Amino acid sequence: MAAEIEGPGETAPVEAVQSWDETPTPLARIRIETTELKAEAAVPATETRRLLATILNTLLVLGAVLGPALTLQVVPATFPAWATAGTVAAQLAMLVLVAKSD
């Protein structure tokens, strides 16, 4: 998973963004909304790549920790050990593939 945003080489202070409407600005605007969370950020266009890389790295670390941990919690005791290990290995392999595609 990779994202690229190209923008003008010039930057402006964050205070220059007064609204989130469709007004053009030299800043890259990122908005993430879920039912429980709403986050907005305005960064200079030259720093967008670093911000998105940081977000992706954070999600990869959370996935590497929480994925196997949640799998091990919900697997019944009668489930074969090889199938549990295979499921955890598949989860980690998918995260490695996502990380390498960046």
C-alpha positions in Angstrom: 0.0 0.0 0.0 1.5 3.2 -1.1 0.3 6.7 -1.6 1.8 9.7 -3.4 0.6 13.2 -3.5 2.3 15.7 -5.6 1.9 19.4 -4.9 3.6 22.7 -5.3 7.2 23.0 -4.0 6.3 26.0 -1.9 5.0 25.7 1.6 2.8 27.8 3.8 2.2 27.8 7.6 -0.6 25.6 8.9 -2.5 28.7 10.0 -3.0 29.6 6.3 -5.7 26.9 6.1 -8.8 28.5 7.4 -11.4 26.0 6.2 -11.7 22.5 4.8 -13.8 23.6 1.8 -12.6 23.3 -1.7 -10.4 26.4 -1.5 -7.0 25.7 -3.2 -4.1 25.9 -0.8 -0.4 24.9 -1.0 -1.0 22.5 2.0 -1.9 18.8 1.7 -5.0 18.1 3.7 -5.6 14.7 5.2 -8.9 13.7 6.9 -9.6 10.4 8.5 -13.1 9.7 9.8 -14.7 6.7 11.5 -17.7 6.4 13.7 -15.5 6.8 16.8 -12.6 9.0 15.5 -12.2 12.1 13.5 -8.8 13.4 12.7 -7.7 16.2 10.4 -4.3 17.4 9.5 -2.8 20.0 7.2 0.8 19.6 6.3 3.1 21.3 3.8 2.9 19.3 0.5 6.6 18.5 0.8 6.0 16.6 4.1 3.0 14.6 3.0 5.0 11.5 1.9 6.6 11.4 5.4 3.3 11.7 7.1 1.7 8.9 5.1 4.7 6.7 5.6 4.5 7.2 9.4 0.8 6.3 9.3 1.5 3.2 7.3 4.3 2.1 9.6 2.1 2.6 12.6 -0.7 0.5 11.1 1.9 -2.2 10.2 3.2 -2.4 13.8 -0.3 -2.5 15.2 -1.3 -5.3 12.7 1.8 -7.3 13.6 1.0 -7.2 17.3 -2.8 -7.2 17.4 -3.4 -9.7 14.5 -1.7 -12.7 16.0 -2.7 -11.8 19.6 -6.4 -11.6 18.6 -6.1 -14.8 16.6 -4.6 -16.7 19.6 -7.3 -15.4 21.9 -10.2 -16.6 19.8 -8.9 -20.0 18.6 -10.5 -22.8 20.5 -8.3 -25.3 22.4 -9.4 -28.1 20.0 -8.1 -26.2 16.9 -5.0 -27.9 15.5 -1.8 -26.2 16.4 -0.5 -26.3 12.8 -3.6 -24.4 11.6 -3.2 -21.8 14.2 0.5 -21.3 13.4 -0.4 -21.2 9.7 -3.0 -18.5 10.3 -0.6 -16.4 12.3 2.1 -16.9 9.7 -0.3 -15.9 6.9 -1.2 -12.7 8.8 2.4 -11.7 9.2 3.2 -12.6 5.6 0.5 -10.3 4.4 1.9 -7.5 6.6 5.3 -8.1 5.1 3.9 -7.9 1.6 2.2 -4.6 2.4 5.4 -3.2 4.0 7.5 -4.2 1.0 5.1 -2.6 -1.5 5.7 0.8 0.1 
